[in-house]
């Protein structure tokens, strides 16, 4: 089982304030589980976060992170949303700094 941080992506552009937070978390879960979005099994969705419009998605497998990041554009689409919302998907990079610190301690 890969470290949690390597199985997590950061989503920006989540439409804030349109729906209840738990509903938006469900919509995000569905989006990132769909194979047409290169998704897979979602372990956890962290939404809302301290940053407005930002969510964290943790997958069960690190491979899913790689395939999700390869998709050119993620459009959040749901019948409860007034339109499609483009999402910015990036790798969770806290692990870069902590793994560098870890390497220097070895």
Backbone bond lengths (Angstrom), bond angles and torsions (degrees), N, CA, C in turn:
res aa  C-N    CA-C-N  psi(-1)  N-CA   C-N-CA  omega(-1)  CA-C   N-CA-C  phi
1 X - - - 1.462 - - 1.527 108.90 -
2 X 1.323 115.82 118.21 1.462 120.13 -178.74 1.523 110.13 -67.67
3 X 1.330 115.42 155.12 1.460 120.11 178.61 1.521 109.68 -56.74
4 X 1.305 114.59 145.69 1.456 120.74 -176.26 1.531 112.46 -52.98
5 X 1.332 117.07 -42.96 1.460 119.75 -176.49 1.528 112.54 -63.63
6 X 1.327 117.85 -28.86 1.463 119.78 179.93 1.531 111.31 -80.82
7 X 1.319 116.57 -8.65 1.468 120.50 178.52 1.521 111.34 -106.36
8 X 1.333 116.34 12.53 1.463 120.90 -175.16 1.520 111.26 -115.21
9 X 1.346 115.33 140.33 1.462 120.78 173.68 1.524 108.25 -120.20
10 X 1.330 114.85 158.48 1.456 121.95 178.15 1.521 107.40 -108.40
11 X 1.321 116.46 129.85 1.451 122.17 179.34 1.520 107.88 -111.01
12 X 1.334 116.68 125.66 1.461 121.07 173.55 1.518 108.04 -115.77
13 X 1.327 115.72 154.22 1.455 120.06 -179.92 1.511 113.89 94.42
14 X 1.340 116.81 11.11 1.464 120.41 177.27 1.532 106.94 -67.00
15 X 1.333 117.64 126.20 1.467 119.09 -178.71 1.528 111.44 -66.79
16 X 1.309 116.07 109.23 1.468 120.89 -175.84 1.524 110.53 -87.55
17 X 1.310 115.16 143.52 1.453 120.54 173.33 1.522 115.64 84.07
18 X 1.323 118.40 -4.03 1.468 120.21 -179.84 1.523 112.19 -81.74
19 X 1.319 115.08 -40.10 1.458 121.16 -176.75 1.520 109.14 -130.76
20 X 1.313 116.07 169.06 1.466 119.52 174.93 1.532 108.55 -64.81
21 X 1.324 115.34 149.27 1.466 120.81 -176.03 1.520 112.92 -56.85
22 X 1.342 117.20 -42.17 1.462 119.10 -178.16 1.529 111.32 -68.32
23 X 1.336 117.01 -32.21 1.466 120.59 176.78 1.527 109.99 -67.64
24 X 1.332 115.95 -43.21 1.471 119.79 178.58 1.529 110.52 -63.63
25 X 1.320 117.28 -39.37 1.469 120.89 177.47 1.530 110.20 -61.35
26 X 1.342 116.77 -39.37 1.472 120.50 177.07 1.524 111.36 -63.66
27 X 1.334 116.35 -44.04 1.464 120.90 -179.60 1.535 109.85 -61.92
28 X 1.323 116.52 -41.36 1.468 120.86 178.31 1.531 110.66 -64.42
29 X 1.327 116.17 -41.96 1.467 120.28 178.63 1.523 110.33 -59.10
30 X 1.338 115.95 -48.73 1.466 120.72 -179.42 1.522 110.57 -60.14
31 X 1.332 116.31 -45.79 1.474 120.39 -178.90 1.530 111.24 -57.06
32 X 1.330 115.91 -47.27 1.465 119.26 -173.88 1.525 113.60 -85.30
33 X 1.329 117.45 -0.90 1.459 119.85 171.69 1.529 111.32 -94.30
34 X 1.326 116.95 -16.83 1.469 120.49 -176.13 1.516 111.86 -71.94
35 X 1.334 115.19 135.28 1.464 118.91 179.49 1.529 111.40 -66.65
36 X 1.334 117.63 -29.66 1.476 118.33 179.54 1.524 111.83 -68.77
37 X 1.305 117.28 -15.53 1.464 121.42 174.18 1.530 111.03 -100.84
38 X 1.343 115.81 16.07 1.474 122.52 -177.17 1.524 111.79 61.84
39 X 1.335 116.40 24.00 1.455 120.81 -174.10 1.513 113.93 -84.73
40 X 1.324 114.19 -172.72 1.456 121.82 -179.77 1.511 109.74 -167.31
41 X 1.316 116.34 -164.70 1.462 120.63 -175.43 1.528 111.63 -64.82
42 X 1.324 114.70 121.30 1.463 121.16 179.19 1.524 108.59 -91.07
43 X 1.332 115.22 127.38 1.464 120.14 177.67 1.530 110.66 -85.01
44 X 1.333 115.56 -42.10 1.458 118.94 -176.69 1.522 111.09 -158.14
45 X 1.333 115.25 143.59 1.460 121.74 172.27 1.522 107.13 -115.40
46 X 1.322 116.51 127.46 1.462 120.82 175.99 1.520 107.73 -106.52
47 X 1.323 114.88 104.65 1.459 121.82 179.37 1.513 107.86 -158.87
48 X 1.322 119.85 134.56 1.465 125.78 -0.80 1.527 111.62 -76.77
49 X 1.316 115.26 166.80 1.463 121.48 175.71 1.531 107.30 -118.83
50 X 1.310 116.23 -178.57 1.467 119.42 179.43 1.523 111.45 -66.44
51 X 1.334 116.58 -22.94 1.466 120.24 179.03 1.519 109.58 -96.80
52 X 1.307 116.38 125.32 1.464 121.09 -178.04 1.531 110.57 -62.24
53 X 1.334 115.59 132.44 1.458 119.88 177.23 1.522 114.63 78.17
54 X 1.329 116.50 12.03 1.466 120.77 -178.76 1.528 109.65 -117.14
55 X 1.325 115.62 137.69 1.462 121.44 176.69 1.525 108.68 -133.78
56 X 1.315 116.12 157.27 1.464 121.97 174.03 1.519 107.77 -116.61
57 X 1.330 116.14 133.31 1.460 121.24 177.19 1.526 107.22 -118.22
58 X 1.318 116.78 125.53 1.464 121.03 175.41 1.527 107.77 -109.47
59 X 1.328 115.59 125.65 1.461 121.78 179.44 1.519 110.10 -96.28
60 X 1.327 115.27 160.89 1.459 119.29 177.16 1.522 111.38 -73.51
61 X 1.344 116.94 -29.86 1.470 120.93 -178.98 1.516 111.20 -122.85
62 X 1.316 115.07 138.30 1.462 120.53 179.97 1.530 111.38 -64.73
63 X 1.344 117.40 -30.13 1.467 120.59 -179.16 1.530 110.97 -59.18
64 X 1.328 116.90 -33.03 1.459 120.84 -179.49 1.533 109.96 -63.97
65 X 1.324 117.10 -38.50 1.463 121.33 177.31 1.525 109.39 -55.77
66 X 1.335 116.10 -47.51 1.467 120.25 -178.35 1.525 111.13 -61.24
67 X 1.336 117.59 -44.00 1.464 119.69 -177.02 1.531 111.18 -70.99
68 X 1.330 117.89 -36.63 1.468 120.96 177.93 1.532 109.89 -63.63
69 X 1.328 116.09 -40.50 1.468 120.08 -179.33 1.532 112.05 -68.68
70 X 1.333 117.39 -23.76 1.470 120.69 -179.58 1.523 112.35 -76.12
71 X 1.326 117.23 -21.55 1.468 120.18 -179.03 1.524 109.24 -67.83
72 X 1.340 115.75 131.32 1.466 120.26 -174.82 1.525 113.19 -61.35
73 X 1.321 115.78 -49.55 1.451 118.19 -176.28 1.525 110.44 -140.29
74 X 1.310 114.82 132.72 1.459 120.31 174.84 1.523 107.73 -104.71
75 X 1.336 115.95 120.40 1.456 121.04 175.80 1.520 108.43 -112.12
76 X 1.312 115.59 116.72 1.461 120.06 179.82 1.518 108.11 -77.07
77 X 1.317 115.01 119.56 1.453 121.43 -173.76 1.523 109.47 -132.83
78 X 1.313 116.25 131.40 1.455 120.70 177.86 1.525 107.31 -161.99
79 X 1.319 116.06 148.05 1.461 119.14 -178.52 1.531 112.07 -63.38
80 X 1.318 116.31 -19.53 1.468 119.57 178.97 1.524 112.77 -84.20
81 X 1.328 116.87 -8.40 1.466 121.29 178.77 1.527 109.38 -98.57
82 X 1.344 118.08 144.83 1.466 120.64 -178.14 1.533 113.38 -69.53
83 X 1.309 117.60 -23.75 1.468 122.12 -179.89 1.526 108.59 -158.72
84 X 1.345 114.79 -179.80 1.464 118.33 175.91 1.528 109.41 -84.64
85 X 1.304 115.82 141.52 1.459 121.00 -179.07 1.527 109.70 -117.45
86 X 1.351 116.90 122.48 1.469 118.67 176.39 1.532 110.28 -71.02
87 X 1.313 115.35 134.37 1.464 121.16 179.73 1.521 109.93 -109.53
88 X 1.303 116.02 145.56 1.458 121.48 172.18 1.528 107.13 -101.24
89 X 1.326 115.89 120.72 1.458 121.26 -175.99 1.522 108.75 -112.85
90 X 1.308 116.65 122.44 1.464 120.82 178.60 1.518 110.22 -132.90
91 X 1.316 113.96 159.85 1.452 121.12 176.91 1.525 109.10 -68.48
92 X 1.304 116.77 140.84 1.467 120.88 173.92 1.515 106.67 -71.80
93 X 1.335 117.70 117.63 1.462 117.42 -168.78 1.524 115.02 -109.83
94 X 1.326 116.76 14.42 1.467 118.43 173.26 1.530 109.08 -59.59
95 X 1.342 115.82 -32.62 1.463 119.78 -176.93 1.528 112.31 -66.84
96 X 1.331 117.73 -22.44 1.471 120.07 179.04 1.528 108.86 -66.02
97 X 1.331 116.35 -52.36 1.460 118.34 -178.73 1.524 111.97 -66.72
98 X 1.332 117.46 -40.35 1.467 118.28 -177.53 1.528 111.17 -71.23
99 X 1.339 117.24 -33.01 1.478 117.35 179.50 1.532 109.60 -73.49
100 X 1.330 117.89 -31.80 1.465 119.97 176.34 1.522 109.96 -66.64
101 X 1.316 116.60 -41.07 1.462 120.82 177.12 1.526 109.14 -62.88
102 X 1.333 115.37 -43.33 1.452 120.68 -179.33 1.533 110.46 -61.19
103 X 1.330 116.96 -42.65 1.473 120.87 -179.13 1.524 111.36 -64.40
104 X 1.331 116.26 -37.86 1.461 117.96 -179.53 1.524 111.95 -71.03
105 X 1.322 116.72 -19.30 1.462 119.74 179.86 1.539 111.54 -85.47
106 X 1.323 116.77 -15.37 1.466 119.18 -177.34 1.523 111.94 -73.26
